[in-house]
Amino acid sequence: MNRGKILEDFVSTYVAKNKKERTLHELSKKRGRFVDRLNHNIEDTFNNTKLVELQNVHESSLAKKLNVKAGTQCYIISHDDLDDQIVDFETALSSLYGNGLGFCIIPLNSKSIYIESEQVNGAPKRYLCC
């Protein structure tokens, strides 16, 4: 699956209706702006009917919550070197979980995505969007 199709599906499925056009533009031309919104504006950016905040979730339980198996390929939106890459779920999670900055893991064969906000005070907010 090509990155353009992944992003179109991501935006049409998970992003709030009033943010879809802007998000597609930012992800293709001004990616840093969208990535920065993962730090503070998750509730404003994503479709709230699909967004579920996860409480007291541990890294080891995320694969089950996302319904992904070992080796599942994921597209990454993040502040680090994994941004705009397709990597396996375990690599993505071990590199990004709890790193302090916002990111999004989009499994390519799942109907859910995982979003983590920037860590400001205490644990970062973590979401499942399905």
HELIX and SHEET records of a PDB file:
HELIX    1   1 ARG A    3  TYR A   14  1                                  12    
HELIX    2   2 LYS A   17  LYS A   19  5                                   3    
HELIX    3   3 LYS A   20  LYS A   29  1                                  10    
HELIX    4   4 ARG A   31  HIS A   40  1                                  10    
HELIX    5   5 ILE A   42  THR A   45  1                                   4    
HELIX    6   6 GLU A   59  SER A   61  5                                   3    
HELIX    7   7 LEU A   62  LEU A   66  1                                   5    
HELIX    8   8 PHE A   89  LEU A   96  1                                   8    
SHEET    1   A 6 LEU A  51  LEU A  54  0                                        
SHEET    2   A 6 ARG A 126  CYS A 129 -1                                        
SHEET    3   A 6 ILE A 113  GLU A 116 -1                                        
SHEET    4   A 6 PHE A 103  PRO A 107 -1                                        
SHEET    5   A 6 GLN A  73  ILE A  77 -1                                        
SHEET    6   A 6 ILE A  86  ASP A  88 -1                                        
END                                                                             
